[in-house]
Amino acid sequence: MLTRALDVITSAISEFMGRIGWILILYCMAFGVSDVFLRYAMNQPSQWIGTTLQAAMVLLACAGGVYSLQHDSFVKLDLFYASARDRTKAILDLLTAPIAILFLIILIWKGYEAAALSAMLNQYTPTAVPIPIYPIKSAIPLSGCLILLIVLKKFLRDVRIALGHQPSS
């Protein structure tokens, strides 16, 4: 029951994040090309495009991380893992899960501290067009929480597989 609820929630969230990532990729492509064109062809460099592209890349990493983990799209060292049985894969995943969970807890904790400090200081980019930094910094611990949900879902699934139960589809 819990794994099914987590699966529904994480699937919906990851699909939403995938759509955000898709929009961010289009934004980065369009404005990246525009910035190069303005700078080199028109000799009129932009005051704001470079800064927003940096922010978009951070947000893209956050959205893409959630989507990629949900769809098992991360690059893995498949030398031994790919040919292993499902139960062996589950056991290997269970062995590495504590490291991932510890990393995510620290990312959420420190990311929250950085975002809270940024909001408290009302930080803006030091450019001609000031852009608030705290919303971008807030995306890091938020995406860390979403990734932690997916890791916990996969952890519960791997426990079931390691104990000899069939994975619930």
N, CA, C and O atoms as a DFTB+ gen file, in Angstrom:
676 C
 N C O
     1  1       0.826      -1.200       0.000
     2  2       0.000       0.000       0.000
     3  2       0.869       1.263       0.000
     4  3       0.656       2.178      -0.795
     5  1       1.860       1.294       0.914
     6  2       2.744       2.447       0.989
     7  2       3.576       2.580      -0.282
     8  3       3.760       3.682      -0.800
     9  1       4.077       1.453      -0.779
    10  2       4.895       1.515      -2.000
    11  2       4.062       1.959      -3.197
    12  3       4.551       2.683      -4.065
    13  1       2.815       1.529      -3.243
    14  2       1.930       1.948      -4.347
    15  2       1.653       3.445      -4.287
    16  3       1.663       4.124      -5.314
    17  1       1.406       3.961      -3.080
    18  2       1.159       5.395      -2.922
    19  2       2.404       6.194      -3.297
    20  3       2.314       7.213      -3.981
    21  1       3.567       5.722      -2.843
    22  2       4.823       6.394      -3.200
    23  2       5.058       6.357      -4.706
    24  3       5.542       7.327      -5.288
    25  1       4.718       5.245      -5.328
    26  2       4.900       5.116      -6.773
    27  2       4.026       6.105      -7.526
    28  3       4.488       6.741      -8.472
    29  1       2.778       6.241      -7.122
    30  2       1.865       7.178      -7.788
    31  2       2.337       8.610      -7.601
    32  3       2.352       9.397      -8.548
    33  1       2.722       8.945      -6.373
    34  2       3.163      10.308      -6.076
    35  2       4.448      10.640      -6.830
    36  3       4.540      11.685      -7.474
    37  1       5.439       9.752      -6.752
    38  2       6.714      10.042      -7.408
    39  2       6.588      10.049      -8.930
    40  3       7.277      10.815      -9.603
    41  1       5.727       9.214      -9.469
    42  2       5.521       9.216     -10.925
    43  2       4.938      10.541     -11.381
    44  3       5.398      11.123     -12.363
    45  1       3.929      11.017     -10.672
    46  2       3.295      12.286     -11.045
    47  2       4.277      13.445     -10.910
    48  3       4.362      14.303     -11.788
    49  1       5.011      13.462      -9.810
    50  2       5.973      14.544      -9.594
    51  2       7.077      14.509     -10.643
    52  3       7.453      15.547     -11.187
    53  1       7.596      13.317     -10.928
    54  2       8.704      13.234     -11.886
    55  2       8.255      13.618     -13.293
    56  3       9.023      14.227     -14.038
    57  1       7.041      13.278     -13.662
    58  2       6.548      13.684     -14.985
    59  2       6.412      15.200     -15.061
    60  3       6.733      15.809     -16.082
    61  1       5.938      15.801     -13.984
    62  2       5.831      17.257     -13.927
    63  2       7.219      17.890     -14.021
    64  3       7.417      18.864     -14.747
    65  1       8.174      17.330     -13.286
    66  2       9.540      17.847     -13.326
    67  2      10.152      17.641     -14.712
    68  3      10.924      18.480     -15.176
    69  1       9.820      16.550     -15.366
    70  2      10.301      16.318     -16.726
    71  2       9.793      17.385     -17.685
    72  3      10.525      17.825     -18.572
    73  1       8.559      17.798     -17.513
    74  2       8.005      18.862     -18.365
    75  2       8.687      20.198     -18.085
    76  3       8.955      20.973     -19.004
    77  1       8.964      20.461     -16.809
    78  2       9.696      21.683     -16.466
    79  2      11.085      21.642     -17.100
    80  3      11.547      22.637     -17.658
    81  1      11.743      20.497     -17.013
    82  2      13.060      20.340     -17.619
    83  2      13.025      20.562     -19.122
    84  3      13.926      21.183     -19.686
    85  1      11.982      20.054     -19.768
    86  2      11.822      20.233     -21.216
    87  2      11.722      21.713     -21.562
    88  3      12.344      22.171     -22.521
    89  1      10.946      22.458     -20.789
    90  2      10.795      23.899     -21.010
    91  2      12.126      24.614     -20.766
    92  3      12.497      25.522     -21.510
    93  1      12.836      24.197     -19.719
    94  2      14.130      24.821     -19.420
    95  2      15.161      24.555     -20.517
    96  3      15.970      25.428     -20.832
    97  1      15.136      23.364     -21.093
    98  2      16.046      23.070     -22.203
    99  2      15.751      23.984     -23.386
   100  3      16.670      24.533     -23.994
   101  1      14.472      24.148     -23.712
   102  2      14.103      25.060     -24.807
   103  2      14.537      26.490     -24.503
   104  3      15.033      27.198     -25.379
   105  1      14.345      26.908     -23.250
   106  2      14.760      28.252     -22.839
   107  2      16.271      28.420     -23.022
   108  3      16.729      29.407     -23.598
   109  1      17.033      27.453     -22.529
   110  2      18.499      27.534     -22.621
   111  2      18.962      27.547     -24.071
   112  3      19.879      28.288     -24.424
   113  1      18.339      26.737     -24.905
   114  2      18.725      26.716     -26.321
   115  2      18.409      28.048     -26.988
   116  3      19.265      28.631     -27.653
   117  1      17.194      28.523     -26.814
   118  2      16.771      29.749     -27.496
   119  2      17.575      30.954     -27.022
   120  3      18.079      31.727     -27.838
   121  1      17.697      31.114     -25.708
   122  2      18.390      32.295     -25.208
   123  2      19.912      32.157     -25.287
   124  3      20.616      33.163     -25.379
   125  1      20.423      30.935     -25.252
   126  2      21.861      30.742     -25.447
   127  2      22.279      31.168     -26.840
   128  3      23.278      31.866     -27.008
   129  1      21.514      30.748     -27.841
   130  2      21.798      31.150     -29.226
   131  2      21.590      32.651     -29.390
   132  3      22.376      33.318     -30.062
   133  1      20.535      33.183     -28.780
   134  2      20.272      34.627     -28.867
   135  2      21.412      35.426     -28.258
   136  3      21.823      36.447     -28.810
   137  1      21.928      34.962     -27.113
   138  2      23.011      35.672     -26.443
   139  2      24.267      35.700     -27.309
   140  3      24.931      36.731     -27.423
   141  1      24.584      34.565     -27.915
   142  2      25.759      34.506     -28.799
   143  2      25.548      35.420     -30.003
   144  3      26.461      36.148     -30.393
   145  1      24.364      35.390     -30.591
   146  2      24.066      36.234     -31.740
   147  2      24.172      37.711     -31.371
   148  3      24.792      38.494     -32.091
   149  1      23.563      38.091     -30.241
   150  2      23.612      39.491     -29.820
   151  2      25.038      39.948     -29.536
   152  3      25.416      41.068     -29.878
   153  1      25.820      39.084     -28.917
   154  2      27.175      39.454     -28.517
   155  2      28.113      39.563     -29.725
   156  3      28.854      40.538     -29.853
   157  1      28.078      38.566     -30.602
   158  2      29.087      38.511     -31.661
   159  2      28.618      39.085     -32.996
   160  3      29.413      39.692     -33.714
   161  1      27.366      38.908     -33.337
   162  2      26.894      39.417     -34.632
   163  2      26.436      40.865     -34.541
   164  3      26.680      41.664     -35.446
   165  1      25.767      41.196     -33.435
   166  2      25.211      42.545     -33.308
   167  2      26.097      43.453     -32.442
   168  3      25.856      44.657     -32.363
   169  1      27.108      42.885     -31.801
   170  2      27.971      43.627     -30.880
   171  2      27.160      44.335     -29.795
   172  3      27.495      45.444     -29.378
   173  1      26.102      43.684     -29.348
   174  2      25.211      44.208     -28.309
   175  2      25.012      43.138     -27.228
   176  3      23.972      42.479     -27.205
   177  1      25.984      42.957     -26.340
   178  2      25.840      41.891     -25.339
   179  2      24.642      42.132     -24.417
   180  3      24.300      43.269     -24.093
   181  1      24.034      41.055     -24.018
   182  2      22.859      41.121     -23.147
   183  2      23.289      41.408     -21.712
   184  3      24.369      41.002     -21.281
   185  1      22.438      42.104     -20.990
   186  2      22.704      42.406     -19.583
   187  2      22.162      41.322     -18.649
   188  3      22.533      41.270     -17.477
   189  1      21.290      40.461     -19.164
   190  2      20.594      39.544     -18.265
   191  2      20.566      38.092     -18.716
   192  3      20.332      37.210     -17.890
   193  1      20.793      37.812     -19.983
   194  2      20.617      36.444     -20.484
   195  2      21.580      35.465     -19.823
   196  3      21.167      34.376     -19.425
   197  1      22.849      35.826     -19.698
   198  2      23.828      34.921     -19.104
   199  2      23.464      34.517     -17.683
   200  3      23.615      33.356     -17.305
   201  1      22.990      35.465     -16.905
   202  2      22.600      35.185     -15.520
   203  2      21.385      34.266     -15.468
   204  3      21.341      33.337     -14.662
   205  1      20.403      34.522     -16.323
   206  2      19.215      33.659     -16.304
   207  2      19.532      32.269     -16.832
   208  3      18.913      31.290     -16.416
   209  1      20.492      32.174     -17.746
   210  2      20.903      30.847     -18.224
   211  2      21.553      30.044     -17.102
   212  3      21.326      28.839     -16.995
   213  1      22.361      30.698     -16.266
   214  2      22.959      30.010     -15.124
   215  2      21.880      29.499     -14.175
   216  3      21.951      28.365     -13.702
   217  1      20.893      30.326     -13.900
   218  2      19.783      29.918     -13.022
   219  2      18.995      28.768     -13.654
   220  3      18.605      27.821     -12.970
   221  1      18.770      28.863     -14.953
   222  2      18.028      27.809     -15.645
   223  2      18.778      26.487     -15.610
   224  3      18.158      25.428     -15.515
   225  1      20.099      26.533     -15.684
   226  2      20.898      25.300     -15.621
   227  2      20.800      24.639     -14.250
   228  3      20.736      23.414     -14.152
   229  1      20.787      25.450     -13.191
   230  2      20.608      24.894     -11.844
   231  2      19.236      24.226     -11.740
   232  3      19.118      23.103     -11.251
   233  1      18.216      24.921     -12.201
   234  2      16.865      24.369     -12.154
   235  2      16.737      23.132     -13.038
   236  3      16.015      22.194     -12.699
   237  1      17.435      23.130     -14.168
   238  2      17.418      21.976     -15.061
   239  2      18.045      20.757     -14.388
   240  3      17.543      19.641     -14.525
   241  1      19.135      20.971     -13.665
   242  2      19.761      19.858     -12.936
   243  2      18.813      19.318     -11.869
   244  3      18.739      18.107     -11.661
   245  1      18.095      20.203     -11.199
   246  2      17.138      19.769     -10.172
   247  2      15.989      18.979     -10.794
   248  3      15.663      17.886     -10.331
   249  1      15.384      19.523     -11.830
   250  2      14.258      18.853     -12.477
   251  2      14.708      17.573     -13.175
   252  3      14.031      16.548     -13.099
   253  1      15.842      17.635     -13.848
   254  2      16.348      16.471     -14.568
   255  2      16.757      15.341     -13.646
   256  3      16.600      14.170     -13.989
   257  1      17.281      15.681     -12.476
   258  2      17.661      14.651     -11.510
   259  2      16.469      13.845     -11.031
   260  3      16.536      12.620     -10.930
   261  1      15.382      14.536     -10.737
   262  2      14.158      13.855     -10.294
   263  2      13.638      12.951     -11.407
   264  3      13.338      11.781     -11.172
   265  1      13.532      13.488     -12.606
   266  2      12.994      12.731     -13.735
   267  2      13.890      11.535     -14.078
   268  3      13.396      10.431     -14.309
   269  1      15.187      11.756     -14.109
   270  2      16.124      10.690     -14.485
   271  2      16.130       9.539     -13.495
   272  3      16.170       8.375     -13.894
   273  1      16.092       9.857     -12.202
   274  2      16.095       8.789     -11.202
   275  2      14.807       7.977     -11.279
   276  3      14.838       6.752     -11.161
   277  1      13.687       8.642     -11.474
   278  2      12.410       7.936     -11.571
   279  2      12.412       6.956     -12.744
   280  3      11.834       5.872     -12.654
   281  1      13.058       7.335     -13.838
   282  2      13.049       6.514     -15.051
   283  2      14.325       5.690     -15.233
   284  3      14.591       5.186     -16.325
   285  1      15.105       5.554     -14.173
   286  2      16.361       4.790     -14.220
   287  2      17.226       5.197     -15.410
   288  3      17.729       4.344     -16.142
   289  1      17.393       6.495     -15.596
   290  2      18.139       7.012     -16.748
   291  2      19.545       7.465     -16.408
   292  3      20.254       7.973     -17.277
   293  1      19.960       7.291     -15.170
   294  2      21.319       7.676     -14.817
   295  2      22.300       6.677     -15.400
   296  3      21.982       5.497     -15.546
   297  1      23.482       7.144     -15.731
   298  2      24.528       6.274     -16.247
   299  2      25.042       5.429     -15.089
   300  3      25.323       5.950     -14.010
   301  1      25.164       4.127     -15.314
   302  2      25.643       3.211     -14.288
   303  2      26.848       2.461     -14.826
   304  3      27.035       2.336     -16.037
   305  1      27.652       1.970     -13.913
   306  2      28.746       1.095     -14.295
   307  2      28.146      -0.296     -14.414
   308  3      27.998      -1.000     -13.415
   309  1      27.804      -0.689     -15.623
   310  2      27.075      -1.927     -15.857
   311  2      27.973      -3.137     -16.086
   312  3      27.507      -4.167     -16.571
   313  1      29.217      -3.028     -15.752
   314  2      30.133      -4.131     -15.985
   315  2      29.640      -5.413     -15.307
   316  3      29.620      -6.474     -15.930
   317  1      29.249      -5.321     -14.055
   318  2      28.756      -6.469     -13.314
   319  2      27.247      -6.411     -13.119
   320  3      26.574      -7.440     -13.065
   321  1      26.732      -5.206     -13.015
   322  2      25.341      -4.990     -12.639
   323  2      24.359      -5.437     -13.720
   324  3      23.335      -6.043     -13.403
   325  1      24.647      -5.154     -14.976
   326  2      23.701      -5.409     -16.066
   327  2      23.364      -6.884     -16.226
   328  3      22.223      -7.229     -16.532
   329  1      24.337      -7.750     -16.024
   330  2      24.091      -9.182     -16.230
   331  2      23.613      -9.896     -14.962
   332  3      23.344     -11.097     -14.989
   333  1      23.509      -9.166     -13.863
   334  2      23.099      -9.783     -12.603
   335  2      21.594     -10.064     -12.587
   336  3      20.818      -9.425     -13.298
   337  1      21.206     -11.030     -11.762
   338  2      19.777     -11.331     -11.577
   339  2      19.119     -10.180     -10.807
   340  3      19.802      -9.373     -10.177
   341  1      17.797     -10.117     -10.867
   342  2      17.065      -9.036     -10.203
   343  2      17.336      -9.000      -8.701
   344  3      17.474      -7.924      -8.118
   345  1      17.413     -10.168      -8.078
   346  2      17.645     -10.218      -6.640
   347  2      19.046      -9.701      -6.299
   348  3      19.213      -8.998      -5.303
   349  1      20.029     -10.030      -7.092
   350  2      21.391      -9.536      -6.876
   351  2      21.445      -8.024      -7.059
   352  3      22.096      -7.321      -6.286
   353  1      20.753      -7.525      -8.091
   354  2      20.688      -6.080      -8.309
   355  2      20.050      -5.387      -7.110
   356  3      20.522      -4.339      -6.668
   357  1      18.979      -5.973      -6.588
   358  2      18.290      -5.385      -5.442
   359  2      19.212      -5.338      -4.230
   360  3      19.233      -4.339      -3.511
   361  1      19.971      -6.399      -3.993
   362  2      20.892      -6.431      -2.857
   363  2      21.992      -5.388      -3.031
   364  3      22.347      -4.698      -2.075
   365  1      22.534      -5.267      -4.240
   366  2      23.550      -4.240      -4.501
   367  2      22.973      -2.839      -4.299
   368  3      23.634      -1.965      -3.739
   369  1      21.749      -2.632      -4.752
   370  2      21.096      -1.337      -4.559
   371  2      20.865      -1.050      -3.080
   372  3      21.001       0.091      -2.639
   373  1      20.515      -2.088      -2.307
   374  2      20.313      -1.912      -0.872
   375  2      21.622      -1.540      -0.170
   376  3      21.613      -0.798       0.812
   377  1      22.731      -2.052      -0.669
   378  2      24.026      -1.732      -0.075
   379  2      24.441      -0.281      -0.335
   380  3      25.100       0.339       0.499
   381  1      24.055       0.251      -1.486
   382  2      24.432       1.628      -1.820
   383  2      23.392       2.659      -1.383
   384  3      23.689       3.854      -1.350
   385  1      22.186       2.218      -1.050
   386  2      21.120       3.141      -0.670
   387  2      21.475       4.016       0.544
   388  3      21.178       5.210       0.519
   389  1      22.099       3.475       1.605
   390  2      22.431       4.352       2.739
   391  2      23.342       5.522       2.369
   392  3      23.222       6.609       2.934
   393  1      24.241       5.300       1.429
   394  2      25.128       6.381       0.984
   395  2      24.303       7.453       0.278
   396  3      24.491       8.646       0.517
   397  1      23.400       7.031      -0.583
   398  2      22.545       7.982      -1.301
   399  2      21.649       8.748      -0.326
   400  3      21.471       9.959      -0.457
   401  1      21.092       8.038       0.642
   402  2      20.201       8.683       1.615
   403  2      20.975       9.684       2.462
   404  3      20.490      10.789       2.710
   405  1      22.166       9.314       2.907
   406  2      22.999      10.238       3.689
   407  2      23.336      11.480       2.873
   408  3      23.235      12.600       3.372
   409  1      23.737      11.284       1.613
   410  2      24.048      12.416       0.738
   411  2      22.838      13.335       0.593
   412  3      22.965      14.556       0.682
   413  1      21.663      12.744       0.369
   414  2      20.456      13.551       0.171
   415  2      20.059      14.299       1.434
   416  3      19.616      15.445       1.359
   417  1      20.211      13.667       2.594
   418  2      19.888      14.351       3.851
   419  2      20.796      15.564       4.045
   420  3      20.333      16.632       4.444
   421  1      22.082      15.397       3.762
   422  2      23.012      16.522       3.888
   423  2      22.701      17.598       2.849
   424  3      22.753      18.789       3.156
   425  1      22.377      17.185       1.618
   426  2      22.015      18.146       0.575
   427  2      20.774      18.951       0.971
   428  3      20.739      20.170       0.803
   429  1      19.770      18.270       1.491
   430  2      18.542      18.956       1.919
   431  2      18.835      19.905       3.073
   432  3      18.398      21.056       3.061
   433  1      19.569      19.427       4.062
   434  2      19.886      20.215       5.252
   435  2      20.687      21.463       4.894
   436  3      20.292      22.577       5.238
   437  1      21.813      21.279       4.203
   438  2      22.674      22.412       3.856
   439  2      22.041      23.294       2.780
   440  3      22.226      24.511       2.776
   441  1      21.297      22.672       1.874
   442  2      20.597      23.448       0.854
   443  2      19.527      24.336       1.460
   444  3      19.336      25.476       1.036
   445  1      18.827      23.801       2.460
   446  2      17.817      24.603       3.160
   447  2      18.475      25.770       3.887
   448  3      17.974      26.894       3.846
   449  1      19.605      25.500       4.555
   450  2      20.308      26.578       5.260
   451  2      20.737      27.677       4.289
   452  3      20.584      28.863       4.582
   453  1      21.275      27.281       3.133
   454  2      21.713      28.267       2.136
   455  2      20.536      29.060       1.579
   456  3      20.633      30.273       1.392
   457  1      19.420      28.372       1.316
   458  2      18.236      29.057       0.781
   459  2      17.639      30.005       1.821
   460  3      17.227      31.116       1.486
   461  1      17.593      29.569       3.080
   462  2      17.046      30.413       4.144
   463  2      17.915      31.651       4.351
   464  3      17.395      32.754       4.522
   465  1      19.230      31.474       4.337
   466  2      20.137      32.615       4.485
   467  2      19.985      33.572       3.307
   468  3      19.977      34.790       3.488
   469  1      19.865      33.022       2.107
   470  2      19.689      33.850       0.914
   471  2      18.394      34.657       0.996
   472  3      18.361      35.832       0.631
   473  1      17.328      34.017       1.478
   474  2      16.049      34.726       1.618
   475  2      16.137      35.785       2.720
   476  3      15.613      36.889       2.571
   477  1      16.808      35.437       3.834
   478  2      16.940      36.382       4.937
   479  2      17.739      37.628       4.505
   480  3      17.413      38.752       4.883
   481  1      18.786      37.398       3.711
   482  2      19.614      38.505       3.230
   483  2      19.020      39.182       2.001
   484  3      19.527      40.205       1.540
   485  1      17.930      38.597       1.468
   486  2      17.278      39.125       0.268
   487  2      18.299      39.275      -0.865
   488  3      18.446      40.348      -1.450
   489  1      19.003      38.173      -1.161
   490  2      20.077      38.192      -2.153
   491  2      19.543      38.325      -3.576
   492  3      18.540      37.719      -3.954
   493  1      20.243      39.127      -4.332
   494  2      19.976      39.306      -5.757
   495  2      21.291      39.161      -6.503
   496  3      22.362      39.314      -5.916
   497  1      21.214      38.867      -7.792
   498  2      22.430      38.777      -8.595
   499  2      23.048      40.165      -8.709
   500  3      22.327      41.157      -8.818
   501  1      24.380      40.243      -8.683
   502  2      25.047      41.546      -8.794
   503  2      25.239      41.962     -10.255
   504  3      26.359      42.227     -10.693
   505  1      24.151      42.015     -10.989
   506  2      24.215      42.349     -12.413
   507  2      23.358      43.575     -12.689
   508  3      22.686      44.085     -11.793
   509  1      23.382      44.041     -13.920
   510  2      22.596      45.217     -14.308
   511  2      21.101      44.970     -14.108
   512  3      20.350      45.893     -13.793
   513  1      20.678      43.732     -14.290
   514  2      19.286      43.358     -14.046
   515  2      19.287      42.401     -12.846
   516  3      19.564      41.213     -13.012
   517  1      18.978      42.902     -11.634
   518  2      19.042      42.047     -10.452
   519  2      17.933      40.988     -10.464
   520  3      16.757      41.293     -10.661
   521  1      18.345      39.743     -10.249
   522  2      17.414      38.614     -10.212
   523  2      17.533      37.982      -8.831
   524  3      18.646      37.729      -8.370
   525  1      16.406      37.718      -8.157
   526  2      16.495      37.115      -6.814
   527  2      17.133      35.725      -6.865
   528  3      16.834      34.924      -7.751
   529  1      18.014      35.454      -5.903
   530  2      18.744      34.192      -5.866
   531  2      18.029      33.143      -5.026
   532  3      18.130      31.952      -5.321
   533  1      17.306      33.557      -3.982
   534  2      16.722      32.590      -3.051
   535  2      15.730      31.615      -3.674
   536  3      15.663      30.477      -3.209
   537  1      14.950      31.983      -4.699
   538  2      14.090      30.946      -5.295
   539  2      14.891      29.832      -5.965
   540  3      14.494      28.667      -5.940
   541  1      16.007      30.198      -6.556
   542  2      16.843      29.202      -7.229
   543  2      17.504      28.303      -6.199
   544  3      17.564      27.086      -6.375
   545  1      18.008      28.912      -5.106
   546  2      18.621      28.116      -4.045
   547  2      17.586      27.232      -3.350
   548  3      17.930      26.163      -2.846
   549  1      16.345      27.658      -3.319
   550  2      15.284      26.851      -2.696
   551  2      14.962      25.602      -3.511
   552  3      14.473      24.612      -2.967
   553  1      15.231      25.647      -4.796
   554  2      14.952      24.489      -5.648
   555  2      15.849      23.306      -5.307
   556  3      15.467      22.158      -5.530
   557  1      17.036      23.571      -4.769
   558  2      17.979      22.487      -4.478
   559  2      17.486      21.590      -3.352
   560  3      17.417      20.378      -3.553
   561  1      17.135      22.118      -2.167
   562  2      16.613      21.211      -1.136
   563  2      15.246      20.608      -1.508
   564  3      14.937      19.483      -1.115
   565  1      14.439      21.353      -2.257
   566  2      13.144      20.813      -2.677
   567  2      13.332      19.607      -3.590
   568  3      12.679      18.579      -3.409
   569  1      14.218      19.731      -4.565
   570  2      14.460      18.582      -5.448
   571  2      15.147      17.455      -4.694
   572  3      14.946      16.285      -5.017
   573  1      15.963      17.794      -3.684
   574  2      16.559      16.767      -2.834
   575  2      15.492      15.957      -2.107
   576  3      15.610      14.738      -1.982
   577  1      14.448      16.636      -1.629
   578  2      13.326      15.934      -0.972
   579  2      12.608      15.015      -1.957
   580  3      12.253      13.886      -1.619
   581  1      12.400      15.502      -3.167
   582  2      11.715      14.694      -4.174
   583  2      12.556      13.473      -4.561
   584  3      12.024      12.376      -4.731
   585  1      13.852      13.669      -4.695
   586  2      14.734      12.546      -5.020
   587  2      14.772      11.558      -3.859
   588  3      14.821      10.347      -4.076
   589  1      14.749      12.069      -2.624
   590  2      14.725      11.187      -1.456
   591  2      13.468      10.313      -1.462
   592  3      13.530       9.132      -1.118
   593  1      12.349      10.882      -1.847
   594  2      11.115      10.080      -1.971
   595  2      11.301       8.936      -2.961
   596  3      10.895       7.804      -2.697
   597  1      11.911       9.236      -4.090
   598  2      12.129       8.207      -5.112
   599  2      13.105       7.152      -4.609
   600  3      12.903       5.959      -4.836
   601  1      14.160       7.584      -3.928
   602  2      15.136       6.636      -3.373
   603  2      14.459       5.725      -2.354
   604  3      14.705       4.519      -2.340
   605  1      13.606       6.295      -1.499
   606  2      12.895       5.473      -0.512
   607  2      11.936       4.488      -1.180
   608  3      11.804       3.346      -0.738
   609  1      11.275       4.931      -2.236
   610  2      10.392       4.029      -2.983
   611  2      11.185       2.868      -3.565
   612  3      10.784       1.709      -3.452
   613  1      12.308       3.188      -4.185
   614  2      13.144       2.139      -4.768
   615  2      13.745       1.246      -3.678
   616  3      13.924       0.049      -3.899
   617  1      14.054       1.803      -2.521
   618  2      14.573       1.034      -1.408
   619  2      13.539       0.004      -0.943
   620  3      13.870      -1.162      -0.725
   621  1      12.300       0.439      -0.794
   622  2      11.237      -0.496      -0.378
   623  2      11.021      -1.591      -1.420
   624  3      10.803      -2.751      -1.071
   625  1      11.081      -1.226      -2.683
   626  2      10.950      -2.216      -3.753
   627  2      12.100      -3.222      -3.704
   628  3      11.889      -4.426      -3.854
   629  1      13.321      -2.716      -3.493
   630  2      14.483      -3.596      -3.431
   631  2      14.438      -4.529      -2.227
   632  3      14.893      -5.669      -2.313
   633  1      13.900      -4.063      -1.117
   634  2      13.739      -4.932       0.061
   635  2      12.821      -6.095      -0.288
   636  3      13.115      -7.246       0.036
   637  1      11.714      -5.791      -0.947
   638  2      10.771      -6.852      -1.342
   639  2      11.442      -7.862      -2.280
   640  3      11.275      -9.071      -2.118
   641  1      12.193      -7.366      -3.251
   642  2      12.860      -8.252      -4.210
   643  2      13.935      -9.085      -3.510
   644  3      14.057     -10.281      -3.771
   645  1      14.719      -8.456      -2.617
   646  2      15.782      -9.171      -1.908
   647  2      15.212     -10.267      -0.998
   648  3      15.862     -11.286      -0.769
   649  1      14.020     -10.056      -0.492
   650  2      13.370     -11.063       0.345
   651  2      12.664     -12.145      -0.461
   652  3      12.061     -13.059       0.104
   653  1      12.741     -12.037      -1.776
   654  2      12.183     -13.081      -2.635
   655  2      10.779     -12.818      -3.133
   656  3      10.170     -13.688      -3.756
   657  1      10.255     -11.634      -2.870
   658  2       8.912     -11.295      -3.365
   659  2       9.028     -10.659      -4.746
   660  3      10.024     -10.011      -5.068
   661  1       8.011     -10.853      -5.536
   662  2       7.986     -10.235      -6.863
   663  2       7.777      -8.747      -6.717
   664  3       7.025      -8.312      -5.845
   665  1       8.434      -7.947      -7.560
   666  2       8.207      -6.502      -7.487
   667  2       6.777      -6.163      -7.900
   668  3       6.228      -6.744      -8.836
   669  1       6.184      -5.203      -7.173
   670  2       4.830      -4.788      -7.548
   671  2       4.938      -3.813      -8.694
   672  3       5.625      -2.798      -8.582
   673  1       4.271      -4.103      -9.797
   674  2       4.359      -3.281     -11.002
   675  2       3.468      -2.104     -10.909
   676  3       3.411      -1.297     -11.838
